[in-house]
């Protein structure tokens, strides 16, 4: 009688534990803290670097001061991490010539012709995977 109860208990428990593990595996596969596909060449990373270079503050340190963020936050975004809602708000507020839809999806519908002309060569340069990365002026190879 006891073995029959244990057997029924295991039969009921097995499907539930399988479903739980399946759910846990699916929830871990796409976390918000991960990088986008492509890393430095992820579409949002390319657009972010082009926007920085097209702004009045092309140097990363100056751009960070202008936006009021720390350098590592900008670096993370420019290397493929997702752009958080707070940073999106700051960029759209301080750079009115950039739309949220362009920043996140690359939609050029809300951009002016002048903005498109200014960004086009920078976007092409930033998305070129064959060009060697330039080293910053502060670092030198020895």
C-alpha positions in Angstrom: 0.0 0.0 0.0 2.8 2.4 0.9 4.6 1.7 -2.4 1.5 2.4 -4.3 1.2 5.8 -2.7 4.8 6.6 -3.4 4.4 5.5 -7.0 1.4 7.8 -7.5 3.2 10.7 -5.8 6.1 10.3 -8.2 3.9 10.1 -11.2 2.2 13.3 -10.2 5.4 15.1 -9.3 7.5 14.2 -12.4 5.4 16.2 -15.0 5.3 19.3 -12.7 9.1 19.3 -12.1 9.7 18.9 -15.9 7.4 21.8 -16.7 9.1 24.0 -14.0 12.5 23.3 -15.4 11.3 24.0 -18.9 9.9 27.3 -17.8 13.1 28.2 -15.9 15.3 27.4 -18.9 13.1 29.6 -21.2 13.2 32.5 -18.8 17.0 32.5 -18.5 17.6 32.4 -22.3 16.9 36.1 -22.8 17.8 38.3 -19.9 17.6 42.0 -19.9 21.2 42.4 -18.8 22.7 40.6 -21.8 24.2 42.0 -24.9 22.5 42.2 -28.2 23.5 39.9 -31.0 26.6 41.3 -32.7 28.2 43.0 -29.7 30.0 46.1 -30.9 28.3 45.7 -34.3 24.8 45.4 -32.9 22.5 47.9 -34.7 21.8 50.0 -31.5 25.5 50.1 -30.7 26.3 51.4 -34.2 23.6 54.0 -34.0 24.7 55.1 -30.6 28.3 55.6 -31.7 27.2 57.5 -34.8 24.9 59.8 -32.7 27.7 60.5 -30.3 30.1 61.4 -33.1 27.4 63.6 -34.9 26.7 65.5 -31.7 28.5 68.6 -30.5 30.4 66.4 -28.1 32.1 63.6 -30.2 34.6 62.6 -27.5 33.1 59.9 -25.2 34.0 61.7 -22.0 32.5 65.0 -23.2 29.3 63.2 -24.4 28.9 61.5 -21.0 29.2 64.8 -19.2 26.7 66.3 -21.6 24.2 63.5 -21.0 25.0 63.3 -17.2 25.9 59.6 -17.3 29.1 57.7 -16.3 31.6 56.6 -19.0 31.0 52.8 -18.4 27.3 53.2 -19.1 28.0 54.7 -22.5 30.7 52.1 -23.2 28.3 49.3 -22.4 25.7 50.6 -24.8 28.3 51.2 -27.5 29.5 47.6 -27.1 26.1 46.0 -27.6 24.3 46.2 -24.2 20.6 47.2 -24.5 19.8 50.9 -24.0 17.6 51.3 -20.9 14.5 53.4 -20.9 16.1 56.0 -18.7 19.0 56.6 -21.0 16.6 56.7 -24.0 14.7 59.5 -22.3 17.9 61.4 -21.6 19.1 61.1 -25.2 15.8 62.1 -26.8 15.4 65.0 -24.4 19.0 66.4 -24.8 19.3 65.6 -28.5 15.9 66.7 -30.0 17.1 65.8 -33.5 17.1 62.1 -32.5 13.9 60.1 -32.2 13.3 57.2 -30.0 12.3 55.1 -32.9 15.6 55.8 -34.7 17.6 55.1 -31.6 15.9 51.7 -30.9 14.7 50.4 -34.3 16.6 52.4 -36.9 13.4 54.0 -38.2 14.4 57.1 -40.1 10.8 58.4 -40.5 11.0 61.0 -37.8 14.5 62.3 -38.7 15.1 65.4 -40.8 17.0 65.4 -44.1 19.9 67.3 -42.5 20.1 64.7 -39.7 20.1 61.8 -42.2 22.9 63.5 -44.2 24.9 64.0 -41.1 24.4 60.4 -39.7 24.7 58.4 -43.0 28.5 58.5 -43.4 29.0 57.9 -39.7 26.6 54.9 -39.7 28.5 53.4 -42.6 31.9 54.0 -40.9 30.7 52.5 -37.6 29.2 49.4 -39.3 32.3 48.6 -41.3 33.6 45.4 -39.8 36.7 45.4 -42.0 38.1 48.7 -40.7 40.6 48.3 -37.9 39.5 49.8 -34.5 41.4 53.0 -33.7 43.1 53.3 -30.4 42.2 56.2 -28.1 44.7 59.0 -27.9 45.3 58.4 -24.2 46.7 54.9 -24.7 49.8 54.0 -26.6 51.2 50.6 -27.5 54.7 49.9 -26.3 
